[in-house]
Amino acid sequence: MVYEVLTWCARRALRWCYADVTVVGRVPAHGPLLLAVNHPNDLVDICVVLAHVPRRVVFVANVTAAEHPLVRLAYERMGVIPVHRVRDARKAKARGEDSAAANAAAMDRVTEALRAGACVVVFPEGGVHRGPHLGALRTGLARMALAARDAGVRGVQLVPMGLTYEAPNALGTRVLAHVGEAIDVDAWTPHADRPAAPQLTAEVAAGLRAVTRNAPDERAHEALSAVADVIAATAPESVPPLLAANEVWRTLAAEIYGPGVQAEAPDDPRFAPAMALRSELTMRGAVSPARALAAWARGGRGSRRVLDAMLGPIGWVLHAPAWWLLNRLAAKAPNPADRMARRIVPGLYVMWAWYAVLAAVLALLGQLLPSPWPLQVMVLLVLLPRLGDAAARWRARGRDEALRKKFDVGFPDFAQFVGAARAALPEPAAAALAARARD
């Protein structure tokens, strides 16, 4: 029951915070599976997995996250397998816990879960990693796969899934979950002259790099992001915008910077138009250049426009006080990168409390109406989340229209800037985008 409730909450949180979440590729629906996911956006990453992996999952998570009583209860009810990281060992020792024994027990639990045909989700970077490229992967995931194989579990698939955020903490932006090529653990064979776990970890890392954005340093990341935003805004309608952006990103990164991570990346003149557009948007007050470009690209498109125009304002009136409070709480996050997680927790508690207040108000008013008030309260609680969905879409469309009007008036050359940035795309990257459009 707890799992189903949290999955429902994850779907709602994503619908209310982001414009859309697109899944590319397929997570195997049956059989033992280790799902390796990058971890760029804290709690939101967990919500994406819960809401968009089409089967029940078991998370492997660090034990320190369960220090909060409510989180510990959720861990227990969801069957989360807690592990001790190296940096957790000192705290564990102070609590009288043996980290080595706890991790051995966790390994056994993963093996038994895989034997039962479960999907086990691991964030192999070992924690949230917001750097310009994929973080160094821990070998724990590979050791789990190999331990299960050694214990006689057959048919284990190791699947990478890359998460890309257009602007992780900007409301109304897009998310991509890209499922990569599976590794058949039964068929995988290491080189005999080196330990197996690091070799398998390297293959998982290569699989994750193939479905994520990676740049050698922050400066290159900024330049590639500027190009990616333009590509997402001008992608063919048949291609998910962030998938198109990532195809071009990886082609450019391979062409300009080559493999591996360098200490410093050279400038490339072909980035100049996209960087100039980003600077111009920032100077003109765009909180997120990616958000502004997405608003321009969407151009008022979207489903359910008539229905949302009718139900959206009602949902907004009913949800606006709670959402205002959530945005205030999010703005107080010490690290701006944590703002979206702050909208979700304590947002979950705030929304349940707000719904309870609305139900109490309706119950009081119901005493004056002829129909039974318990029925009215039940109907309200069923309808409120759906009204929230309509309100979120309605408000997102309103923000898009406001941004477009702002640029029509204050930035009349906006389309020309976008066109120039798009035209500067190098030939190999343009070819990659065209190939993806044909697919």
Number of C-alpha atoms within 10 A of each C-alpha: 8 13 16 12 9 17 20 14 18 24 16 19 23 21 18 24 21 22 18 15 19 18 20 16 12 14 22 17 12 11 16 23 27 28 26 24 23 28 24 25 21 16 17 22 22 17 20 22 23 23 21 16 17 13 15 17 20 22 23 22 20 17 18 15 12 17 10 10 10 10 12 17 14 16 22 14 12 18 16 22 23 23 21 21 19 10 8 14 15 13 13 17 11 9 9 9 14 14 19 14 11 16 17 12 15 19 23 16 18 24 25 15 19 26 20 12 17 21 27 22 22 21 24 24 21 20 16 16 16 14 14 18 18 22 19 13 19 18 19 21 26 24 17 20 25 21 17 23 18 12 13 12 20 17 17 25 22 24 23 29 29 24 25 25 20 24 18 19 21 17 18 25 22 25 23 24 25 24 24 23 19 19 18 15 21 16 10 10 11 13 8 7 6 9 10 17 19 17 16 23 20 16 14 25 21 13 22 25 19 20 25 25 24 24 28 22 16 14 15 22 20 16 20 24 25 23 27 26 26 28 28 24 23 20 21 16 8 11 17 18 25 24 26 24 26 25 23 27 25 21 18 22 19 14 13 14 17 13 11 9 14 12 6 12 16 11 12 11 8 15 20 17 22 28 18 15 22 27 14 16 20 14 10 14 11 18 12 18 23 24 24 23 25 24 24 21 18 15 12 14 10 9 9 11 16 10 11 21 16 13 18 23 19 17 22 19 12 18 21 15 11 17 18 11 15 22 15 14 16 23 16 12 15 9 9 12 15 19 23 25 20 21 25 24 17 13 21 18 11 17 19 12 13 17 19 14 12 18 20 13 12 16 18 12 11 17 11 10 11 7 10 12 18 13 11 15 19 11 12 16 14 10 12 17 18 15 22 24 20 26 26 25 26 24 19 20 23 14 17 23 17 13 18 22 13 15 19 14 9 11 15 11 12 17 13 11 19 21 15 15 22 20 14 16 20 15 11 13 19 19 15 18 23 16 12 17 15 10 8
